[in-house]
């Protein structure tokens, strides 16, 4: 069975996340829907503040409380709505079934506990029957698997005693200790230099190949998506602007925002004097979202209806969807009908 025929491992339907601000309640993520198949690598891209990380934290139910709240939608993991689970049951899913690695491991690792203790905690939580010796052995083997030399010595160290690349490897080791079904990697290489970035991505994909997990890669780096993902979602101002297979999206982008993003990637063919194309204007503030298309003020192809009618995701071609009124009426097919 290929990925297209597989049932979904994860199905996010009409997710809406609200934040309480001084200007009142705002929707940071609005009507976001997508699916993830076993073993698939899904990229979520978009500018800072477009809702990528809020979507990821929602999947783990790790949104900051009480300022944020999942207002609507479903997050179905193997058919079970994670939003209905009691918090204890959700803790058993986190780390064991769905794991996450963050951009800056210093904020995710506990600075006052040794590396060994922090990895062993994953085993204690999910395999309570494991003895101390067994946990130490498993922890050091995991560190070796993520390419940390002299693992037994590193286990005695604290996060601040390791380099950024080593800390990120430790995070990956902790996230993969229980061989999860899904790894969410939120900007996993942004804080690292280019050679370490490549090593970290290789490491994630080695594990994808050996344990068959699916990966959600969240990044603003379209190059990283092009190289590593099967499918991609382009987010804009808290909504899905476009989603397609990676090859389709890069060869035949449909949404004017996606086109603008792709045009703004520097290329070797460009001369130093040629200015890099940019998308004019700014993303609207969450408290001032227009009623119609959120991209309308920046869109060169805006139609009369764009200002007041919000476009829903519609089928451009097989498994390619865009939230844009330019999608030909004859091809309209709304996904995940409400
Ligand atoms: Fe542009 Fe209208 Fe499409 Fe929005 S819906 S991207 S404004 S053409």
Boltz pocket constraint, residues with backbone or C-beta under 6 A from the ligand:
constraints:
  - pocket:
      binder: B
      contacts: [[A, 255], [A, 256], [A, 257], [A, 293], [A, 294], [A, 295], [A, 296], [A, 297], [A, 299], [A, 300], [A, 301], [A, 302], [A, 303], [A, 306], [A, 309], [A, 311], [A, 323], [A, 324], [A, 325], [A, 326]]
      max_distance: 6.0
